[in-house]
């Protein structure tokens, strides 16, 4: 065989169609070859159909026209000369180790990437605001998500807010109708009505958190929530102080007599709520909340949310409310057993326990939530803590007024307005 190859490089001739055929020093031919498909017909005639060409120069390459190939009846489909199918758009080639280059696996494009050509080697990453479609062959705009009124979650929270607001209005009407009875006059009825108004605002302010976030709504969300809640807790603190002062003023030698009256309770309410307003003003003046598109929390989605701006200011607002709640709880706990027929201290103690429990559990839940569930968690905390204040302080009053009117007699210690 070696001897045959030795003499091939010296051979040259002219074929039947007049082409010169010769071999170079590597025993390669300089000619082009037609690839013929011989078709044999039932009548034993045959035909040669050109289905491709092999070009030797300048570099070897093959051209095939598979549509012209005629297969015998024993073949159901065209035969493949490669060991892998073509990779469709949405996939890329992954070559198999220790196998020819024509052997590969088709691997889906990675998350956030697409391929829109057949047999591509690599996938292309979508721009920041775009995301692959289901077939991963086209980049489409990311879905914008937020807590909306169309969502079941958003709708449920909105309905709950309105129902609790209406319940507070009903309680207010009952107390207004019986405002001259002992159970309403006890522990400063004006503070009770201020507290009810602030609770109405607390229930309604949760509606600001629902819907697409804009600059105005982002600013109003936390500031309205912080101020209204501070007024509520400050009113509770003032009611608690009223109970303590009223009891101690019964002693003829007590120094608390000069503090009896509405001036002290209103001063406590004004000073405590003003401190929260100052914190909010500093917050808005320094680094106020603003709307932003969050592209990290949810894969393939844009979360429209409010950035709190200064995290220090946000947690200062929560911390100040917690401080007021703790002081109210402490004073109410110490005054819970004072001998007054309508002593609210025990109810205030329990309401502050509910309030603090809700907000202490809120912080880790808030930090671990993502997307629209962050907003939903805050709304739930607002509604739950507000309802805790309403239920613990005012439901017992309504119970006495509506169910047990015989208990609504003149109290032993009360502040007359």
ZIHU-V859968 format. One record per pair of residues at least 6 apart in sequence whose ideal C-beta (glycine too) atoms are under 6 Angstrom apart, sorted by the first residue. I is the first residue (numbers start at 1). J is the second residue. D is the distance in Angstrom with one decimal. If there is no record, write none. Layout:
i/j/d
I/J/D
I/J/D
This chain:
i/j/d
5/27/5.8
8/23/4.8
8/27/4.7
9/23/5.1
9/25/5.6
9/27/5.6
11/23/5.8
12/22/3.5
13/21/5.4
14/20/5.6
15/21/5.6
21/31/5.7
23/29/5.9
29/56/5.8
30/57/5.9
32/53/5.9
32/55/5.3
33/54/4.3
34/50/5.1
34/53/5.8
35/51/5.6
35/52/3.9
36/48/4.5
36/50/5.9
37/49/4.5
37/51/4.6
37/69/5.4
37/70/6.0
38/46/5.8
38/48/5.7
39/47/4.9
39/70/4.8
40/46/4.7
49/68/5.8
51/65/5.5
51/68/4.6
51/69/5.0
52/63/5.4
52/64/3.9
52/65/6.0
53/63/5.0
54/62/5.3
55/61/5.4
66/78/5.7
82/102/4.3
83/103/4.4
84/103/5.6
84/104/5.0
86/118/5.4
86/119/5.2
87/93/5.5
87/106/4.0
87/119/5.2
89/115/5.6
89/116/5.1
89/137/3.8
90/135/4.8
90/136/4.0
90/137/4.5
91/106/4.2
91/108/5.7
92/107/5.7
92/115/5.6
92/120/5.4
92/122/6.0
92/123/5.1
93/104/4.5
93/121/5.5
94/104/5.9
94/105/4.6
94/107/4.4
95/104/4.7
96/103/5.0
109/115/5.5
109/123/3.7
109/136/4.7
112/125/5.9
112/126/5.7
113/123/3.8
113/125/5.1
114/124/5.8
114/132/4.8
114/136/5.1
114/137/5.7
114/139/5.8
115/123/4.7
116/137/4.9
126/132/5.9
126/139/4.0
129/142/5.9
130/139/4.0
131/142/4.7
131/300/4.4
133/140/5.2
142/301/5.7
142/302/4.8
143/301/5.0
144/302/4.8
144/304/5.6
145/301/5.0
145/303/5.7
146/212/5.7
146/304/4.3
146/372/5.6
147/154/4.7
147/210/5.5
147/372/4.0
147/375/4.6
147/376/5.8
148/154/5.2
149/155/5.9
149/158/5.9
149/210/5.9
153/376/5.7
154/210/4.9
157/379/5.0
158/210/5.7
160/383/5.9
161/203/5.2
161/206/4.7
161/207/5.6
164/203/4.7
164/387/5.8
165/200/5.7
165/203/4.2
165/204/5.7
168/199/5.3
168/200/5.0
168/390/6.0
171/394/5.1
172/196/4.8
174/398/5.4
175/184/5.3
178/184/5.6
178/401/5.1
181/408/5.1
182/408/5.8
182/410/5.2
182/411/4.7
183/342/5.4
183/397/5.4
183/400/4.9
183/408/4.9
185/414/5.7
186/342/3.7
186/411/5.0
186/414/4.8
187/239/5.2
187/242/5.6
187/243/5.6
187/344/4.8
188/239/5.9
188/242/4.9
188/265/5.5
188/415/5.4
191/235/5.2
191/238/5.5
191/239/5.0
191/265/5.8
194/235/5.1
195/232/5.9
195/235/4.1
198/228/5.4
198/231/4.3
198/232/4.3
199/232/5.9
199/386/5.5
199/390/5.6
201/228/4.2
202/228/5.1
202/386/4.3
203/386/5.8
205/224/4.7
205/225/5.1
205/228/5.8
206/379/4.6
206/382/4.9
206/383/6.0
208/217/5.6
208/220/5.4
208/221/5.2
209/221/5.5
209/375/5.2
209/379/5.2
212/304/5.9
213/291/4.4
213/304/5.6
213/306/4.7
218/289/4.2
218/290/5.8
218/291/5.3
218/306/3.8
219/288/5.6
219/289/5.7
222/289/5.9
223/280/4.6
226/276/5.7
226/280/5.7
226/317/4.1
227/276/5.7
227/277/5.9
229/321/5.5
230/273/5.1
230/276/3.6
230/321/6.0
231/273/4.7
233/324/4.3
233/325/5.5
234/269/4.9
234/272/3.6
234/273/4.7
235/269/5.7
236/328/5.1
236/348/5.7
237/268/6.0
237/324/6.0
237/328/4.4
238/265/4.1
238/268/4.1
238/269/4.7
240/328/5.5
240/331/4.7
240/332/4.7
240/348/5.5
241/268/5.6
242/265/5.1
243/335/5.2
243/345/5.3
244/335/5.0
245/256/5.0
245/259/5.1
245/260/5.9
246/413/5.2
246/415/5.6
247/338/4.7
247/413/5.9
248/254/5.2
248/256/4.3
249/256/4.4
249/257/4.8
249/260/4.8
272/324/5.9
276/320/5.6
279/316/5.4
279/317/5.8
283/310/5.9
283/313/3.6
287/309/4.0
287/310/3.8
288/309/5.2
289/306/5.1
289/308/5.3
289/309/4.8
290/307/5.5
291/306/5.9
292/307/4.6
293/302/5.0
294/303/4.0
294/305/5.3
295/302/5.6
297/303/5.2
297/370/4.1
297/371/5.1
298/371/5.0
303/371/4.7
308/314/4.4
325/352/5.3
325/355/5.2
325/356/5.5
328/352/5.3
329/352/3.6
332/345/4.5
332/348/4.0
332/349/4.3
333/349/5.0
335/345/4.1
336/345/4.5
336/346/4.3
336/349/5.3
340/413/4.7
341/411/4.6
341/412/5.7
342/411/5.0
347/392/5.1
347/393/5.2
347/396/5.9
350/392/5.0
351/388/5.8
351/389/5.1
351/392/3.5
351/393/5.5
354/388/3.4
355/385/4.8
355/388/5.7
358/381/5.5
358/384/4.9
358/385/4.4
362/381/4.1
365/377/5.1
366/377/5.4
369/377/5.1
400/407/5.1
400/408/5.4
